[in-house]
């Protein structure tokens, strides 16, 4: 209903902002990223989404259109409501969430408060193609690649009968001695020798 609201910033807190538009103050729920991007006072514009429920009408606002688009994608996932999506956008930047989804980094998504393993997997399953279309082919960063190698090696060792804490400790040792540019196969072979 409201594509954006433009006016004077009357008040802001980490979870909401009040924008005065010709004498009417709109209270708009925001993420921490939007809070940081908003000026202390003066003119501002927020791209908005209106949630209409039986008991309430809530406005959600974003300084960047990309953040609004990602918010709308996130709330399309079963089990993720508007408040959970805001927590996700407050915990990570838009590009970090997009990269985590595109590279299937379950651990990164799961690290967000309120997101469990099943929800993280569902986010990746339902949004991976949409996110890749939205931003094009996302380059996998070395840190993300290293994390994926570690996770895969730990899972393989657990499958081979290692306790999770032992597998994680051994993999961490290997990365310390061999460096970050190591293949999964080499990590597993090295861990089996320990």
N, C-alpha and C positions, 0 to 999 in steps of 0.2 A: 504494500500500500504506500509506504514512504520509501522512495529510493535513497534519499539523503535528507539530512536536516542541517541547515546552515544558519548560524546566528552567533551571538556572543556567548562565550563560555562563562557561565555564572558561578559554577562550582565544580570541582572534580575531586574524586577519591579513587583509590585503586580499583574499585569494582563498578563505579558508575560516574557519569558526568551529567551536569544539568546545563542545557543549552537554552538560552533565552531567545525566543523568536517572536519579536513584536509583542513583548509582554507576557508570553506564555512560556513557562519553563518546562522543557521536556527532560524527564529523567531517563537516561539511556545507559543500559548495562554495557560495560566495556571490558576488554582484556587488559592485562598489565602492559602489553606492547602498545596498545592504543593510549593508555594512561600516560606512558612515557612520551609518546609522540605529540600529545596535546600540549598547546601552549599553557602558560600559567593563567593567562586571562586574554581577552580580546576575541577577535573573530575566529571562528573555526567551522569546519564542515565534517560531518560524520556520515558515511554510507550506512544506511540502516536496514534492519529487517524487523518487522513487526510480528510478534507471536500472539495470536489470539486464542485464548483458552476460555473455558466456561467461567472460571473464577478470576481471570486476570488478563490484561493486555500488556505485554512487555516489549520494550524497544531494545534492540541490540545494535550497537554502533561500532564502526571501524574507521580508522583514518585512511587505511589503504583498501582499495577495491579487492586486491588479491586476498587480503585477510577475510573479507566478507565472503568471497567465493569459496574459500577453504572452509569457513564456518558452515556454509550451506551444504557443502559436501559431507562434512563431519556429522551434521544432524540428520543426514539421510541414512546413516548407518543405524541399524537396529540396536537399541541399547544405549545410544548416545543422545542425550537431550541437549538443549541449549546451554545449560549451566556447565555440563561436562565439557562441551565443545569450547566454552570460554576458558575453562581451567586448562585445557590442552593448549589453547592459543596463548595463555599466560605463561605456561611452562616452557614452551619452545617457540622459536620464530616460525613464520610461515615456511620459509625455505627449509628449515630443519625438519619440520613435520613432513613436507613434501618429499624430501630426500629419504627420510626414514620409511615412508610408505613405498616409494618407488624401489628402494633397495631391500624391501622386506625385512627391515630391522625391527623385529618384534620387541627386542630388549629395550630399544629407545622409546617406543610407544608405551610399553608396559611400565617404564620408569615414571610416567606421569601419574600423579595422585588420582586415585579413583578408577584407573584403567587396569583391569586384570588381564591375564594371558588370553582368555577366550575373546574378550573385547578387542584387544590389540590385534589378534589374528583376523578377526572379522573386519576391522578397519582396513587392514592391508588387503584382504581378499576382495572387499567390495569397492575400494577406492584406487587400487593400484593403476588400473587402466585409465580411469578418469584423471588422476593426477598426472600421469605421463602425457596424456593428450593436452592437458591444460598448460603444462610447462615445457613440453617437448621432451626430448631425451635428457634425463638428468644424469650428469656425470657422477660416478661413484667416487667419493673422496677417499683418500688413502686411509683416513681414520675409520670410515664406515667399512671399507674393505677389510681392514685389520680386525675390526669387531666381528665381522661375518666369519672370517677364518677362525678366530678364537672360538666362537659359538659352535661352529661346525665341528671343530676338533674335539671340544668338550663333549658334545652330543655323541660323537663316534666312540669316544673312550667310555662313556657311560654305557653305551650299547654293548661294548666289549667287557663290561662287568666292573669297571672302575667306579668307586664312590664319587659323587659329584664334586665334593670338596677336594678330593685328591686329584681328580681330572683337572679342575680349575687351577690348582696350585702348580701342577706339572706343566700345563700349557703356559701359564704366566712365566715360569722359569725359562721355558724354551724361548719365548719371545724376548726375555731379558738377555739371554746369551746369543741368540741368532739374529736379533733385530726384527724390525717390523715387516721386512720384505721376505716372507717365508710362505710356502705353499701348505695347504691343509695336509696333504699326504706326508710331507716332511715332518710336520708337527706331530702327527699321529705316530709315525715310525720312531721318532725321537722319544716320544712319551712312553712307548712300549718298551724301550730300553731302560727306562728309569726304574 
